[in-house]
Amino acid sequence: MMTNQVGDPGPEERHEGGEEILKNLIRLTVGLGSAVLSALPTAIEEGERIISQQSQTAEMVGKMAVTYLKHSYGTKVESGVQNLMSNLGLFKRPQGEGSSSEGAEAVARPSRVQEARADGDGSVGTIADYDLLTAAQIISKLPHGDAELAEIEKYELANRRRRTILNRLSEIRESRISPQG
């Protein structure tokens, strides 16, 4: 063992220290790899458990919200939720239930709002005999004023809820909001 100065290790001692560091790095790498492999199944199970709990919580909150809305707003919410779930492919309606077509929309159904109207002339906004017209006929007669369109939308939402008319009203509203380009 040779030293150049007091306490200064020689080349052989430095070489032995480097070998020890290298051996420890290799041991550490193998140990970490082994620990990860042994913990992997447990980590996967824990991840699945956490995701499952969060999904169950989200489902429960969603059901509570729907129940509250049903209680507060009645069957309109239930049919709206069923339409949404059906459109998302999460719920399938039995044949003939809730399917709306142009032909079905043409059949007039009296409602609370219709019965409660005082004017009795059957007009909504500037459209006379509104309840006797098909959705296509109403769309062709839609007025240009915002207040009249809002009145028609309010009436349609409270009564027959024809998607064709409501979609067209929405398109008109969006075209007025979006910048012209």
Backbone bond lengths (Angstrom), bond angles and torsions (degrees), N, CA, C in turn:
res aa  C-N    CA-C-N  psi(-1)  N-CA   C-N-CA  omega(-1)  CA-C   N-CA-C  phi
1 M - - - 1.425 - - 1.517 109.03 -
2 M 1.294 114.86 115.28 1.452 119.46 -176.67 1.525 109.03 -111.18
3 T 1.287 115.55 140.55 1.455 120.40 176.22 1.505 108.95 -128.90
4 N 1.303 114.83 139.89 1.451 120.10 178.63 1.513 110.46 -82.50
5 Q 1.282 115.92 -42.01 1.455 121.89 177.66 1.503 107.38 -129.91
6 V 1.271 116.41 169.52 1.455 120.73 -178.29 1.532 108.26 -66.20
7 G 1.348 117.33 124.32 1.459 123.15 177.49 1.516 114.00 82.09
8 D 1.323 120.92 -6.34 1.460 123.22 179.91 1.521 108.40 -86.80
9 P 1.385 118.90 117.80 1.466 119.50 -178.43 1.522 111.10 -69.36
10 G 1.269 115.19 152.29 1.452 121.26 178.58 1.515 110.63 -84.10
11 P 1.350 118.30 176.82 1.462 122.09 -178.19 1.509 113.57 -59.14
12 E 1.321 118.44 -36.10 1.473 120.22 -179.10 1.523 111.30 -66.46
13 E 1.334 116.71 -41.04 1.465 119.96 -179.81 1.536 110.88 -67.81
14 R 1.326 116.96 -36.71 1.460 119.98 178.04 1.525 110.48 -66.32
15 H 1.318 118.11 -38.05 1.458 122.96 178.98 1.520 110.55 -64.26
16 E 1.327 117.61 -42.21 1.467 121.15 178.94 1.525 110.61 -65.48
17 G 1.303 119.70 -36.91 1.463 123.34 177.75 1.522 111.40 -66.40
18 G 1.333 118.32 -38.90 1.454 122.85 177.96 1.515 111.70 -66.25
19 E 1.336 116.24 -38.67 1.474 119.77 177.57 1.517 110.56 -64.34
20 E 1.311 117.06 -38.47 1.471 121.09 179.92 1.534 110.61 -66.06
21 I 1.327 117.47 -41.09 1.473 121.27 177.68 1.523 110.09 -63.07
22 L 1.332 116.95 -44.41 1.457 121.20 179.33 1.524 111.19 -61.79
23 K 1.343 117.29 -44.03 1.473 121.09 178.61 1.528 110.09 -61.32
24 N 1.325 117.14 -41.34 1.470 120.20 -179.84 1.535 111.63 -66.34
25 L 1.348 117.25 -37.43 1.461 120.07 176.68 1.524 111.70 -63.91
26 I 1.304 116.67 -41.92 1.473 120.70 177.71 1.522 110.17 -63.98
27 R 1.320 117.52 -45.09 1.471 121.64 179.17 1.535 109.99 -61.06
28 L 1.344 115.99 -42.31 1.457 120.33 179.67 1.528 111.13 -61.83
29 T 1.326 116.80 -45.30 1.465 121.09 180.00 1.528 111.17 -61.39
30 V 1.315 116.60 -46.90 1.469 120.41 179.20 1.526 109.96 -64.50
31 G 1.317 117.69 -41.64 1.471 121.20 179.62 1.520 112.01 -63.46
32 L 1.345 116.90 -43.43 1.465 119.95 178.21 1.525 111.40 -64.66
33 G 1.323 116.57 -42.76 1.463 120.31 177.98 1.514 111.39 -59.72
34 S 1.320 116.21 -43.96 1.459 121.18 179.40 1.529 110.93 -64.44
35 A 1.330 116.49 -42.62 1.471 120.58 -179.93 1.532 110.85 -63.67
36 V 1.341 117.59 -41.85 1.464 121.24 179.36 1.526 109.86 -63.89
37 L 1.334 116.78 -45.12 1.465 119.60 -179.76 1.520 112.04 -62.70
38 S 1.309 117.34 -39.54 1.469 118.83 -178.92 1.529 111.19 -74.79
39 A 1.341 118.31 -28.09 1.464 121.21 -179.00 1.522 112.52 -87.67
40 L 1.325 117.66 -14.37 1.460 121.59 -174.28 1.533 113.49 -56.93
41 P 1.334 119.73 -50.58 1.475 118.61 -179.85 1.532 112.26 -59.61
42 T 1.305 116.96 -39.80 1.462 120.64 179.66 1.526 110.19 -66.28
43 A 1.331 116.74 -40.86 1.463 120.94 179.76 1.532 110.40 -64.55
44 I 1.323 117.77 -39.73 1.466 121.52 178.35 1.524 109.97 -64.17
45 E 1.324 116.95 -45.27 1.464 120.54 179.19 1.526 110.71 -62.15
46 E 1.328 117.25 -40.61 1.460 121.02 179.56 1.531 110.46 -65.09
47 G 1.324 117.45 -41.34 1.457 121.31 176.85 1.520 111.51 -61.80
48 E 1.329 116.83 -43.98 1.467 120.65 178.21 1.524 110.92 -62.50
49 R 1.329 116.43 -40.08 1.468 121.15 179.92 1.531 110.64 -63.37
50 I 1.325 116.53 -45.09 1.471 120.89 -179.06 1.521 110.34 -63.61
51 I 1.326 117.30 -45.91 1.469 120.91 -179.76 1.522 110.17 -63.42
52 S 1.322 117.36 -41.73 1.461 121.02 179.44 1.532 110.68 -62.21
53 Q 1.325 116.74 -43.29 1.467 119.85 178.94 1.523 111.29 -62.56
54 Q 1.335 116.62 -42.79 1.461 119.90 -179.81 1.521 111.01 -66.20
55 S 1.318 117.37 -38.72 1.472 120.75 177.86 1.523 110.63 -64.47
56 Q 1.338 116.40 -42.93 1.460 120.05 179.35 1.525 110.83 -64.08
57 T 1.332 116.19 -39.58 1.459 119.98 178.44 1.521 110.69 -64.41
58 A 1.334 117.05 -45.18 1.466 120.76 179.27 1.528 110.46 -61.77
59 E 1.319 117.23 -41.95 1.467 120.99 179.21 1.526 110.59 -63.29
60 M 1.335 116.57 -42.17 1.455 120.75 -179.82 1.532 110.81 -64.58
61 V 1.331 117.09 -43.90 1.466 120.84 178.83 1.527 109.75 -62.54
62 G 1.330 117.15 -42.75 1.462 120.91 178.18 1.521 111.77 -61.01
63 K 1.330 117.04 -44.16 1.468 120.38 179.14 1.526 111.02 -64.36
64 M 1.348 116.08 -39.52 1.464 119.16 178.17 1.529 110.83 -63.42
65 A 1.330 116.78 -41.32 1.465 120.51 179.82 1.525 110.60 -64.17
66 V 1.320 116.81 -44.21 1.468 120.59 179.69 1.526 109.85 -64.00
67 T 1.329 117.23 -42.70 1.467 120.71 179.49 1.523 110.18 -61.87
68 Y 1.331 116.52 -44.21 1.463 120.13 178.38 1.534 110.83 -61.52
69 L 1.336 116.61 -46.25 1.462 120.14 -179.13 1.525 111.16 -65.02
70 K 1.339 117.14 -39.66 1.470 119.91 177.51 1.523 109.98 -60.80
71 H 1.322 115.10 -44.28 1.459 119.50 -179.30 1.527 110.60 -65.23
72 S 1.330 115.96 -39.88 1.462 120.28 -176.99 1.522 113.40 -78.74
73 Y 1.341 116.98 -36.70 1.462 120.04 -171.22 1.519 114.36 -121.05
74 G 1.294 118.27 0.67 1.452 121.42 173.26 1.517 115.25 78.87
75 T 1.311 114.96 -154.70 1.463 121.91 -171.35 1.516 113.62 -72.10
76 K 1.341 118.45 -16.81 1.460 120.02 177.89 1.521 110.36 -59.42
77 V 1.335 116.53 -39.54 1.461 121.02 179.82 1.526 109.48 -67.60
78 E 1.331 116.64 -43.43 1.464 119.75 -178.93 1.525 111.10 -60.26
79 S 1.327 117.30 -45.67 1.458 118.67 -179.97 1.527 110.63 -68.52
80 G 1.319 117.70 -34.62 1.462 120.73 176.63 1.518 111.84 -64.78
81 V 1.323 116.68 -41.83 1.466 121.02 178.00 1.525 109.90 -65.17
82 Q 1.324 117.05 -42.36 1.461 119.59 178.46 1.523 111.17 -63.55
83 N 1.336 117.54 -39.91 1.464 120.50 176.65 1.517 110.76 -61.93
84 L 1.333 116.38 -45.49 1.455 120.70 -179.98 1.524 110.71 -61.76
85 M 1.331 116.51 -48.43 1.462 119.93 -179.20 1.520 111.08 -64.32
86 S 1.317 116.92 -36.75 1.456 120.69 177.71 1.523 110.47 -64.94
87 N 1.334 116.65 -43.38 1.457 120.49 178.81 1.520 111.85 -64.60
88 L 1.325 117.22 -30.53 1.464 121.33 178.27 1.528 112.09 -84.56
89 G 1.324 116.81 -5.31 1.458 120.67 179.59 1.522 113.12 80.81
90 L 1.332 117.05 16.82 1.464 121.18 -178.38 1.524 112.71 -96.04
91 F 1.323 116.33 -10.39 1.453 120.81 -175.93 1.514 107.58 -147.49
92 K 1.317 117.21 131.58 1.459 120.24 178.39 1.515 108.33 -111.28
93 R 1.327 114.79 127.06 1.462 119.88 177.48 1.520 109.57 -78.33
94 P 1.327 116.14 145.29 1.470 118.35 171.70 1.519 109.33 -62.89
95 Q 1.318 117.52 153.24 1.468 122.39 -178.33 1.525 110.22 -55.43
96 G 1.320 114.99 133.54 1.451 120.30 176.01 1.507 114.60 85.53
97 E 1.333 118.91 -10.78 1.457 120.62 -177.43 1.516 110.20 -95.93
98 G 1.294 116.96 125.88 1.449 123.23 172.98 1.515 115.04 70.15
99 S 1.304 118.72 4.09 1.463 118.32 179.08 1.514 107.89 -83.33
100 S 1.321 114.98 127.83 1.461 120.19 -177.06 1.512 108.67 -111.45
101 S 1.292 116.18 128.36 1.461 120.13 176.34 1.509 108.06 -128.47
102 E 1.309 115.79 167.92 1.457 120.30 -179.41 1.522 111.15 -58.25
103 G 1.330 116.69 -38.69 1.463 120.38 179.95 1.513 111.56 -65.55
104 A 1.315 116.37 -41.29 1.455 119.86 179.68 1.517 110.62 -68.57
105 E 1.352 117.07 -32.55 1.454 120.19 -179.21 1.520 111.41 -70.24
106 A 1.313 117.55 -24.69 1.460 120.80 -176.76 1.520 111.94 -72.55
107 V 1.331 118.79 -16.43 1.447 122.17 179.94 1.523 108.76 -80.88
108 A 1.319 117.22 121.64 1.461 120.99 -177.78 1.515 110.03 -76.25
109 R 1.351 114.87 134.85 1.461 120.99 175.27 1.521 108.01 -124.29
110 P 1.313 118.61 125.90 1.456 119.35 178.23 1.524 109.95 -69.66
111 S 1.319 115.63 152.41 1.462 119.86 179.33 1.513 109.27 -139.02
112 R 1.344 114.87 175.13 1.464 120.10 178.51 1.527 110.40 -60.14
113 V 1.330 116.20 -41.61 1.469 119.46 -178.01 1.520 109.71 -66.83
114 Q 1.336 117.82 -42.28 1.457 120.51 179.37 1.517 110.51 -61.49
115 E 1.333 115.80 -43.97 1.454 119.95 -178.13 1.521 111.38 -68.02
116 A 1.318 117.73 -28.59 1.454 121.34 -175.76 1.522 112.78 -87.40
117 R 1.331 118.57 -9.33 1.469 119.93 -178.69 1.517 110.24 -65.81
118 A 1.319 114.49 135.81 1.472 118.98 -176.99 1.520 112.00 -88.90
119 D 1.329 118.09 -27.75 1.453 118.89 -173.81 1.522 112.69 -67.74
120 G 1.309 118.44 -34.77 1.451 121.76 174.65 1.518 115.34 70.28
121 D 1.339 119.80 -1.73 1.459 119.70 -178.22 1.524 112.60 -88.14
122 G 1.335 118.02 -4.17 1.461 121.36 176.23 1.516 114.52 79.37
123 S 1.338 117.65 11.54 1.459 118.80 -179.61 1.527 110.63 -94.63
124 V 1.322 113.97 148.05 1.456 121.76 172.87 1.516 104.79 -127.06
125 G 1.341 116.15 122.61 1.453 118.80 -173.14 1.518 108.50 61.23
126 T 1.316 115.97 -128.89 1.473 120.46 179.72 1.527 111.97 -99.96
127 I 1.325 116.76 7.60 1.468 120.74 -177.29 1.524 109.42 -97.29
128 A 1.326 116.56 112.12 1.463 122.11 179.70 1.535 110.15 -77.12
129 D 1.315 115.75 151.69 1.470 123.10 178.65 1.530 111.93 52.54
130 Y 1.293 115.20 40.55 1.467 121.99 -174.71 1.530 112.07 -51.15
131 D 1.319 117.47 -48.14 1.465 121.55 -174.81 1.524 113.73 -69.57
132 L 1.312 116.99 -13.53 1.455 119.89 178.83 1.524 112.40 -92.85
133 L 1.330 116.59 -7.28 1.468 121.14 -175.46 1.524 111.86 -95.02
134 T 1.330 114.57 151.44 1.465 120.17 173.96 1.525 108.40 -78.47
135 A 1.316 116.40 166.95 1.457 121.19 178.37 1.528 110.85 -59.43
136 A 1.319 117.58 -42.08 1.472 121.02 -179.99 1.523 110.89 -62.76
137 Q 1.335 117.16 -40.18 1.467 120.43 179.54 1.529 110.48 -65.90
138 I 1.321 116.51 -39.86 1.470 120.65 179.81 1.530 109.81 -65.75
139 I 1.324 116.94 -45.03 1.465 120.59 -179.82 1.524 111.01 -58.88
140 S 1.315 116.67 -38.82 1.472 119.37 179.97 1.533 111.82 -68.53
141 K 1.342 117.79 -18.16 1.466 121.49 -177.48 1.522 112.79 -108.23
142 L 1.333 117.71 7.94 1.464 119.43 -176.62 1.524 110.98 -58.78
143 P 1.329 116.68 133.61 1.467 120.97 179.83 1.531 110.93 -75.26
144 H 1.328 115.83 174.09 1.462 120.44 -178.50 1.517 112.84 -98.88
145 G 1.313 118.42 -18.06 1.462 121.09 -176.00 1.523 112.29 -77.48
146 D 1.330 115.60 141.37 1.471 121.20 -179.49 1.528 111.98 -62.38
147 A 1.318 117.24 -40.56 1.465 120.28 -178.22 1.529 110.51 -65.14
148 E 1.316 117.52 -41.10 1.471 120.88 179.65 1.527 110.80 -67.09
149 L 1.331 115.83 -41.71 1.476 119.47 177.84 1.525 110.33 -63.00
150 A 1.328 116.45 -40.34 1.468 120.32 178.69 1.527 110.94 -64.16
151 E 1.321 117.26 -38.80 1.462 121.45 178.47 1.536 110.68 -63.85
152 I 1.323 116.18 -42.24 1.466 120.56 179.15 1.532 110.00 -65.76
153 E 1.317 115.95 -42.96 1.469 119.21 179.51 1.525 111.04 -62.77
154 K 1.318 116.37 -44.50 1.465 120.70 179.25 1.531 110.57 -60.28
155 Y 1.318 115.88 -44.71 1.464 120.39 179.95 1.529 110.94 -63.68
156 E 1.325 115.85 -44.76 1.475 120.05 -177.67 1.535 110.57 -65.44
157 L 1.324 117.16 -40.12 1.474 120.52 178.02 1.522 111.72 -64.99
158 A 1.322 116.79 -34.39 1.466 120.81 -178.95 1.519 112.28 -80.29
159 N 1.332 117.90 -15.00 1.454 120.34 -173.68 1.522 112.71 -120.25
160 R 1.296 116.52 -101.24 1.467 120.66 -169.55 1.516 114.23 -83.08
161 R 1.343 117.55 -19.80 1.468 122.09 175.67 1.527 112.54 55.48
162 R 1.306 117.05 43.61 1.466 120.79 -178.47 1.521 109.60 -71.31
163 R 1.320 114.06 119.18 1.465 120.32 -176.74 1.526 112.84 -60.45
164 T 1.309 117.11 -36.66 1.461 120.98 -178.73 1.529 110.31 -58.97
165 I 1.307 116.25 -46.00 1.467 120.89 -179.37 1.528 110.17 -70.29
166 L 1.323 116.52 -47.39 1.473 120.29 -178.63 1.525 111.38 -61.81
167 N 1.323 117.30 -39.27 1.470 120.07 177.75 1.525 111.12 -64.51
168 R 1.333 116.94 -41.38 1.470 120.16 179.99 1.525 110.59 -65.56
169 L 1.332 117.18 -41.50 1.461 120.83 176.91 1.527 110.62 -61.03
170 S 1.313 116.31 -41.00 1.467 121.06 177.34 1.525 111.30 -63.52
171 E 1.324 116.75 -42.31 1.473 120.93 178.14 1.529 110.79 -61.57
172 I 1.326 116.60 -42.67 1.466 120.71 179.61 1.528 109.40 -62.03
173 R 1.331 116.16 -46.34 1.462 120.97 -179.54 1.533 110.55 -61.35
174 E 1.323 117.94 -45.40 1.460 121.79 -179.73 1.526 111.43 -64.73
175 S 1.324 117.78 -38.49 1.463 119.84 179.80 1.524 111.37 -66.32
176 R 1.317 117.07 -28.08 1.465 120.31 178.58 1.517 111.42 -79.26
177 I 1.328 116.47 -27.72 1.469 121.56 -178.51 1.519 111.17 -83.45
178 S 1.339 117.19 -43.86 1.460 120.98 -175.09 1.510 110.46 -69.93
179 P 1.374 115.01 144.60 1.461 118.35 -179.83 1.521 111.34 -67.53
180 Q 1.324 115.37 143.16 1.462 121.00 179.08 1.504 108.19 -78.86
181 G 1.348 117.92 133.77 1.452 118.56 -177.14 1.438 113.42 -136.95
